[in-house]
Amino acid sequence: MTHNLIFHCEVIELSKRASKKGNMFGILEVKNNCSQTKLFLFSEDFLKFQRYGIKGGQLLIKGKAQKQKFSDNYGFR
């Protein structure tokens, strides 16, 4: 089952990190009126979206929440 989501939020922080293998990834921390969350950006997604990680910046995020295989958890893409 897939759920389309659209939400407006403010960027709190973008942390740039490297994996053990040296691959870059980022943790984008955002908040809105209701909640605060961290979005993990890997490989191509990180390279494409890192320019939007300006502290205090406003974002309109569109994506899909899908149930992960072999788990009851959901992932957002």
GUFIGU-982147 format. One line per 10 residues: number of its first residue (from 0); for each residue x, y, z of N, C-alpha, C, O. Coordinates in nm, 4 decimals, m for minus. Example, Ala and Ser with C-alpha at 12.3 -4.5 7.8 and 13.67 -1.06 7.14 Angstrom:
0> 1.3190/m0.5690/0.7800/1.2300/m0.4500/0.7800/1.3200/m0.3300/0.7800/1.4236/m0.3319/0.8465  1.2850/m0.2250/0.7080/1.3670/m0.1060/0.7140/1.2900/0.0030/0.7870/1.3409/0.1138/0.8039
This chain:
0> 0.0845/m0.1170/0.0000/0.0000/0.0000/0.0000/0.0895/0.1239/0.0000/0.1872/0.1311/0.0745  0.0549/0.2209/m0.0842/0.1314/0.3446/m0.0972/0.0424/0.4625/m0.0608/m0.0748/0.4672/m0.0980  0.0998/0.5580/0.0126/0.0277/0.6789/0.0499/0.1060/0.7996/0.0001/0.2238/0.8143/0.0327  0.0419/0.8873/m0.0793/0.1056/1.0100/m0.1241/0.0970/1.1134/m0.0133/m0.0082/1.1309/0.0483  0.2081/1.1821/0.0122/0.2141/1.2830/0.1179/0.2726/1.4131/0.0646/0.3651/1.4117/m0.0166  0.2194/1.5234/0.1097/0.2730/1.6559/0.0808/0.2693/1.7338/0.2112/0.1653/1.7410/0.2767  0.3846/1.7934/0.2497/0.3841/1.8743/0.3706/0.4837/1.9892/0.3604/0.5865/1.9800/0.2932  0.4499/2.0969/0.4289/0.5331/2.2171/0.4360/0.6118/2.2122/0.5658/0.5575/2.1770/0.6706  0.7400/2.2474/0.5594/0.8216/2.2424/0.6798/0.9360/2.3427/0.6719/0.9621/2.4023/0.5675  1.0028/2.3594/0.7846/1.1193/2.4461/0.7956/1.2413/2.3597/0.8241/1.2345/2.2657/0.9033
10> 1.3536/2.3918/0.7589/1.4774/2.3169/0.7791/1.5406/2.3599/0.9113/1.5624/2.4787/0.9353  1.5696/2.2626/0.9959/1.6399/2.2883/1.1218/1.7898/2.2707/1.0990/1.8704/2.3534/1.1416  1.8264/2.1602/1.0302/1.9682/2.1322/1.0089/1.9857/2.0252/0.9022/1.9013/1.9371/0.8861  2.0968/2.0343/0.8294/2.1384/1.9282/0.7385/2.2773/1.8845/0.7811/2.3729/1.9615/0.7721  2.2882/1.7607/0.8275/2.4169/1.7040/0.8693/2.4713/1.6211/0.7545/2.4033/1.5319/0.7039  2.5936/1.6502/0.7136/2.6582/1.5730/0.6076/2.7500/1.4708/0.6729/2.8295/1.5044/0.7607  2.7384/1.3459/0.6293/2.8150/1.2368/0.6888/2.8737/1.1496/0.5787/2.8361/1.1604/0.4619  2.9662/1.0636/0.6178/3.0236/0.9649/0.5264/3.0089/0.8273/0.5891/3.0280/0.8108/0.7096  2.9751/0.7291/0.5075/2.9622/0.5916/0.5560/3.1013/0.5312/0.5739/3.2018/0.5943/0.5413  3.1062/0.4105/0.6251/3.2336/0.3412/0.6432/3.3063/0.3212/0.5104/3.4292/0.3164/0.5055
20> 3.2288/0.3098/0.4036/3.2877/0.2914/0.2707/3.3213/0.4243/0.2032/3.3733/0.4255/0.0916  3.2921/0.5357/0.2697/3.3241/0.6675/0.2146/3.2139/0.7302/0.1326/3.2347/0.8361/0.0734  3.0962/0.6678/0.1270/2.9830/0.7250/0.0533/2.9181/0.8358/0.1355/2.8954/0.8201/0.2555  2.8888/0.9469/0.0707/2.8269/1.0597/0.1392/2.6770/1.0360/0.1567/2.6110/0.9783/0.0703  2.6249/1.0820/0.2703/2.4816/1.0831/0.2940/2.4507/1.1991/0.3866/2.5412/1.2574/0.4463  2.3244/1.2322/0.3986/2.2861/1.3442/0.4828/2.1643/1.3127/0.5670/2.0831/1.2264/0.5338  2.1541/1.3858/0.6780/2.0372/1.3757/0.7635/1.9739/1.5138/0.7655/2.0301/1.6081/0.8212  1.8570/1.5251/0.7046/1.7848/1.6513/0.6958/1.6817/1.6544/0.8080/1.5887/1.5737/0.8099  1.6983/1.7472/0.9012/1.6055/1.7596/1.0136/1.5107/1.8749/0.9836/1.5542/1.9876/0.9601  1.3804/1.8458/0.9845/1.2782/1.9445/0.9512/1.1685/1.9462/1.0577/1.1507/1.8497/1.1321
30> 1.0954/2.0580/1.0635/0.9820/2.0672/1.1563/0.8707/2.1477/1.0923/0.8930/2.2286/1.0022  0.7495/2.1231/1.1416/0.6341/2.2046/1.1047/0.5537/2.2293/1.2317/0.6041/2.2061/1.3416  0.4316/2.2750/1.2191/0.3499/2.3084/1.3363/0.3209/2.1868/1.4240/0.3037/2.2000/1.5452  0.3154/2.0695/1.3632/0.2739/1.9483/1.4348/0.3871/1.8621/1.4871/0.3755/1.8031/1.5945  0.4959/1.8540/1.4130/0.6002/1.7593/1.4521/0.7370/1.7981/1.3968/0.7529/1.8973/1.3257  0.8340/1.7159/1.4324/0.9716/1.7328/1.3893/1.0232/1.5946/1.3508/0.9938/1.4961/1.4184  1.1007/1.5871/1.2413/1.1491/1.4565/1.1966/1.2834/1.4690/1.1270/1.3271/1.5782/1.0907  1.3479/1.3540/1.1091/1.4750/1.3463/1.0376/1.4535/1.2617/0.9127/1.3966/1.1527/0.9186  1.4999/1.3137/0.8001/1.4933/1.2415/0.6741/1.6359/1.2054/0.6329/1.7230/1.2923/0.6280  1.6595/1.0800/0.6040/1.7920/1.0339/0.5651/1.8009/1.0337/0.4131/1.7182/0.9728/0.3451
40> 1.9016/1.1023/0.3605/1.9210/1.1139/0.2159/2.0490/1.0407/0.1774/2.1570/1.0730/0.2269  2.0365/0.9418/0.0888/2.1509/0.8608/0.0487/2.1841/0.8829/m0.0979/2.0970/0.9179/m0.1776  2.3086/0.8625/m0.1326/2.3664/0.8636/m0.2671/2.3078/0.9740/m0.3562/2.3258/1.0924/m0.3276  2.2386/0.9364/m0.4626/2.1897/1.0351/m0.5593/2.0903/1.1329/m0.4973/2.0911/1.2509/m0.5323  2.0054/1.0869/m0.4068/1.9099/1.1765/m0.3408/1.9840/1.2843/m0.2613/1.9445/1.4009/m0.2627  2.0910/1.2453/m0.1926/2.1690/1.3420/m0.1158/2.2313/1.4464/m0.2082/2.2230/1.5661/m0.1810  2.2933/1.4018/m0.3168/2.3569/1.4946/m0.4097/2.2559/1.5896/m0.4735/2.2854/1.7072/m0.4947  2.1370/1.5384/m0.5038/2.0338/1.6185/m0.5692/1.9697/1.7208/m0.4746/1.9390/1.8324/m0.5166  1.9492/1.6841/m0.3475/1.8716/1.7679/m0.2572/1.9517/1.8419/m0.1507/1.8928/1.9164/m0.0723  2.0838/1.8245/m0.1445/2.1623/1.8883/m0.0389/2.1563/2.0408/m0.0460/2.1704/2.1074/0.0565
50> 2.1360/2.0966/m0.1640/2.1312/2.2430/m0.1772/2.0089/2.3052/m0.1098/2.0060/2.4262/m0.0871  1.9088/2.2246/m0.0778/1.7885/2.2752/m0.0105/1.7994/2.2702/0.1411/1.7045/2.3071/0.2103  1.9111/2.2261/0.1939/1.9278/2.2092/0.3384/1.9771/2.3330/0.4103/2.0581/2.3220/0.5024  1.9312/2.4491/0.3716/1.9727/2.5746/0.4346/1.8899/2.5978/0.5602/1.7670/2.5990/0.5554  1.9581/2.6163/0.6723/1.8899/2.6352/0.8007/1.7913/2.7514/0.7915/1.8264/2.8604/0.7462  1.6677/2.7269/0.8350/1.5623/2.8269/0.8308/1.4870/2.8312/0.6994/1.3876/2.9028/0.6875  1.5327/2.7556/0.6002/1.4660/2.7511/0.4703/1.3317/2.6811/0.4786/1.3112/2.5934/0.5625  1.2413/2.7200/0.3917/1.1079/2.6611/0.3857/1.1029/2.5608/0.2708/1.1492/2.5901/0.1606  1.0473/2.4432/0.2962/1.0371/2.3375/0.1957/0.8947/2.2873/0.1828/0.8197/2.2833/0.2804  0.8584/2.2492/0.0616/0.7351/2.1761/0.0363/0.7795/2.0391/m0.0113/0.8316/2.0253/m0.1220
60> 0.7595/1.9389/0.0706/0.8098/1.8046/0.0424/0.6954/1.7170/m0.0068/0.5904/1.7078/0.0568  0.7178/1.6527/m0.1216/0.6205/1.5601/m0.1791/0.6864/1.4232/m0.1883/0.8029/1.4125/m0.2265  0.6135/1.3204/m0.1539/0.6693/1.1863/m0.1626/0.5650/1.0801/m0.1364/0.4456/1.1079/m0.1255  0.6136/0.9578/m0.1266/0.5258/0.8429/m0.1025/0.5761/0.7675/0.0187/0.6962/0.7452/0.0343  0.4840/0.7288/0.1035/0.5147/0.6410/0.2162/0.4721/0.5006/0.1752/0.3564/0.4773/0.1402  0.5670/0.4073/0.1798/0.5382/0.2701/0.1411/0.5774/0.1754/0.2527/0.6769/0.1960/0.3223  0.4980/0.0724/0.2680/0.5311/m0.0308/0.3654/0.6535/m0.1054/0.3151/0.6594/m0.1449/0.1987  0.7510/m0.1247/0.4030/0.8741/m0.1919/0.3653/0.8538/m0.3421/0.3588/0.7721/m0.3986/0.4315  0.9285/m0.4051/0.2715/0.9202/m0.5510/0.2591/0.9688/m0.6155/0.3876/1.0640/m0.5680/0.4496  0.9055/m0.7201/0.4261/0.9444/m0.8016/0.5416/0.9412/m0.7251/0.6736/1.0109/m0.7627/0.7679
70> 0.8617/m0.6184/0.6823/0.8562/m0.5378/0.8042/0.7216/m0.4667/0.8114/0.6534/m0.4522/0.7100  0.6836/m0.4228/0.9295/0.5619/m0.3442/0.9460/0.5910/m0.1946/0.9391/0.4996/m0.1136/0.9542  0.7170/m0.1564/0.9164/0.7567/m0.0153/0.9105/0.7293/0.0432/0.7728/0.7144/m0.0295/0.6746  0.7229/0.1767/0.7674/0.7049/0.2483/0.6428/0.8298/0.3270/0.6097/0.8995/0.3755/0.6989  0.8578/0.3396/0.4801/0.9665/0.4228/0.4320/0.9080/0.5358/0.3475/0.8000/0.5216/0.2903  0.9793/0.6469/0.3400/0.9332/0.7642/0.2658/1.0291/0.7898/0.1514/1.1504/0.7946/0.1718  0.9768/0.8061/0.0327/1.0612/0.8320/m0.0842/1.0019/0.9453/m0.1632/1.0568/0.9841/m0.2663
